Every structure is written in structure tokens, then in C-alpha cells.
Amino acid sequence: MKLCIVTGASRGLGAALAEQLMARGDRVLGIARRHNLALAQGGQESWTADLANPQPVAERLQSWLHRQGPGAFSELVLINNAGVVTSPGPVQAVPLAQLSSALRVGLEATLLLSAAFLAATEQWGRPRKIMNISSGLGRRAMAAAAPYCAAKAGMDHLSRAMAMDEALRPNGARIVSIAPGIIDTDMQVQLRSADPAAFPDQPRFAAFKAEGALESAQAVATKLLRYLDRADFGGEAVADIRDA
């Protein structure tokens, strides 16, 4: 049985990941602004927390992991999935609170939760993996989405650097920042519903839905978990599920 921690676990891709992990018999801790009732009803852990203020969450996670101990867990997994898309537009048109939240949820939380996870489990003697859910927009900038692009680009480079650190350590964790493709989630609704005057790529996102180019969260979660289980996970610190 694996111990798996998933952020953004109350809806969309995060909920699909958490619920598929639970269904296959793993122990799951979901962290999100709202409870995942399926996890709670299945006897799993579901924390409500705002990752726009990530330090208390990371401290709680580190303490919780210390109380668990390695036990019967065969592997330890952290999936940093939570992310925020701000109102589309140039940064000067977006409220400062939104800009701050996007970077804190998308990047600072990834850093702090990863640090807490690695520190708490370092002596457990179990294989450890971190999967960071990135985006193609971390590798290709897009107008009117600078905060999201920056958070995902930072996540990619953070993953590269952490992977280098872990490669130097006994039982170092394997770390991958992976782009999941185009998923039919609330984030896509937000983008295709935006004002084209503020978001030049709005027609393209509307076309994704109209042309059936979006994958379901459940289908993408299945692909990501299959990738997580691969023997070569971590061979490349930055990946794209569409190339796997």
C-alpha cells in the first residue's frame, strides 16, 4: 500500500487522482479548499486548507507525516496538483491579491509541501516520488496568463533543481514535473468564457471544447498514475504525458 498526498483534491484532476488512488487500495490524504466527500466517506484523510497561505499547511503535513511513520507503506507519493488561474488579462489589470494567490498556490505551496514531505520521510527507507502537475504554458508563454505561466515555469525549474539535489542523497526522491495535456475542467470553462478583448487566445480555447479536443479528468488521471508507476519515473525531471 502506498501513502499518497494530493493537493487540489476536491474537484477536477485532483479529485480524479485522489479517488483513483483510493480505489486501488492506497492510503490517501487530500488537501483542498473544500472537503472531498468521497475520500472522507472512504475512510481517507481530507483536509480543508487554503494553499494561498501554504506555510501552516506544510507545517501540518510535516507533523502529520512524523506521526505516521513508515508502517506498512511500500512507497510514499506527493502529487502537487493545486493551481489557480487569475482573471485573464495583463498583470496590471489583475487585482494584486489574485496575482499573489496564483504564485503562492501554484509555486510556493509546491516548494513548501515538497520540503516538508522530503524532510519528514527522509529516514523512512521507502521509495519516494513527487509528481508536480505542470502545464504546457510553463514551457510556452501565452498573453493574458502571465501569473499561471510563471508559476508553472517555476514549478518545472524547481523540479529540475530538486531532482538534482535528490540524486546526490541516499534514497533520494524521484521528482517529475509533468504537463497533463488539455483537460475538461473548471479552468477550461474560465478560459473559454473570458472576454476575447482581454484574452486573445479565447477563441482557441473555445475551439478545444467545440472540436472535442478536451480529455476528461478521469482519463488523464489514469494516464498520470500509470506514468507514476513506471520503473523509469524520474528519469526526466520535466515531462509531458502526451509524449509518454
N, C-alpha and C positions, 0 to 999 in steps of 0.2 A: 504494500500500500504506500502511495506517495502522499506527502503533505504538500498541498498546493495552495498558494495565496494568489488571489486575483483581484485587481483593482478595477473600479468601474463595473462592478459585478451585478448591478441591479437591472440593467437593460442592454439591448443590442448585443454586440460581440462579447462583451464581458460576461453578461448573463449566460449566453450560449456556452462559453468556455467553462464557466463555473459549473453549470448544470450537467454538461457532458462529463466533466471530471468526476462529479458526484456519482453519475450514473454508472461509471466504470469502476466504482469502488474506492476511489481515492478520498482522503480527508481534505476538506476544502474550507478555507477562510475567504469569504468575500468581503470586500471593503468598497463602500459606495455611499453616496449621499442618502440613499433610501435602502431599506432592507430588501434583500432578495428572499421572498417568502418561500420559494421552492427550496432554497438552502436551509432556511430555518425549520421548515416542516420536515426536511430530510435529516434532521439532527446535526447539521453542519453549523459552522460559525458564520454569522452575518453581522458585520459591524456597520453602523452608520457613522460616517465621518466626512468632513469636507477637506479634500486634499488641496484646496487653496490655502490651507494652513497645515502644511504637512509635517512639521516637526513633532507636534504631540502624537500624531498618528504613528510616525516612525518609532518614537519612544515607546508607545504602547505595544507595537509589534515586537520590538526587541525584547521587552519584558515578557510578553506572552510566549515567545519562542523559547526563552530561557526556562520557562515553567514546563514546557512540553518535553524537552529532551528528545534524543533520537528515537527512543521507543522502538516501535515496530516498523518505522518508516524506511522504505527501501531507497527513497530519493526525495529531495527537497526542491521545490519549484516556486519561483516568484514570477508572476506574469503582470507586468506594469502595462495596463491597458487604458487607464483613465486618460481622457483628453478633453479639451474644451476648444470649440470654435467660436471666436468672437463675432460680433456683427460685421458682415463683410464691408470692407472699405479701407482706405489708407489709415495708418495708425493715428493720425491727428483727428480723425473723425470718430474714433472709438473711445468710449469712456476709459479713463485711466484704471478704474477698478477691474474692468474686463481684461485689459492688457495684462495687469498683474496676475489675475486669476489664471489666464491662459498659460503663462510661463510657469507659474507655481504648480499647477496641476500637471501640466504636460512634461515639465523638465525637473523642477526642484523636487517634486514628490518622487519621481523615478530615482533621483540621486539618493535622497534620504532613506527611502524604503529599501533600496538596494544595499546601502551601507549598513542599515540595521539588520537586514537578512544575513548578509555576509558575516558580520561581527558575531551575531548570536549563534550561528551554526558552524562556525569555523572548526570547532573541535568535535563535531558530531561524527566524523568519519563516514559520511554518506555522500554519494554523488549529489551535486547541487547545480541547478540551472536557473538562469534568469532569461526570460523572454520579454523583450521590450517591444510593444506594438507600435511601430513607426508608421510611416506613410511615404508614398511617392513624392509628396510635397516637401518632405525633408531633403529630397535629392534634386527636386526641380521646383524653383520658386514660382509663385503664382501671385498676380496682383490681387490686392484686397484681402489677402490672407497672411500677412507678414507674421503675426504672432504664432499662428499654428505652424507655418513653415519653419520658423526659428526654433520652436520647441522640438519639432521632430528632427531637424538637422542636429540640434544639440543632443538629442537622445541617441542618434546614430554615432556621433563622435564620442559621447560619454561611454557608449557600449564598447567602442573600439579600445578606448584607453583602459577601461576596467578589465576587459578581456586580456590585455597585455599584462596588467598587474596580476591577475589571477593565474596566468600561465607561469608565473615565477614562484607560485606558492604550492606547497604540498596540498593535495586535494583541492586545488583551485576550482572555482566555479566556472562553468561554461556559459558564455553570455552571447546572445544574439539579439540584434535589433532588426525586426522583420516587418516589411511592408505587406499588409494583408490583401491588397487589391481593393476593388471598389465594391462596397457593401451597402445593402439597402437598410440604412439605419436612420435615426432621427437627424444625424448630422447631414446626411444627404438631403433630407427634406429641407433643412435650414438653408443649404446652399442653393438648391434649385428653386426655392421660393424667394430668394433675395432679389432686390431691385437691380436690374441689369445696369442701371446708371452708376451704381456703387460697386458692382461686381461684374466685371467684363466677361468672366467665364461662366456666367449663369446659364446661357443657352446650352453650353456643352454639358453641364450637369443635368439640366432638364432632359437633354437628349439621352443621357445614360439610362434614365428611367423609361423614357418613351421607347427606346430601342431594346429594352430587356438586357442591358449590359451589367446590371447590378446582381451580385450574388447575395443569397440570404446569409444572415449572421450564423445560422446553424451550419450551413455548408462550409463557410470559411473557418469556423471553429474546428470542425472536423479535420480540415486540412492542416491547421496550425498545430493541433495536438498530434497529428501524425508526424509532422516535422519535429515537434518537441521530442518524440520518442526515437528519432533516428539516431543511429550509432555515431554519425558524424556531426551531430548538433554541436555548434560552437566552432566548427572548422573555419567558418567565415563569420566574423562578428556582425556584418551587415548583409542582409539577405532580402529577397523578395519572394513571397510564396508562389507567385506566378512563374518563377524560374526554377522552382524546386521540382 
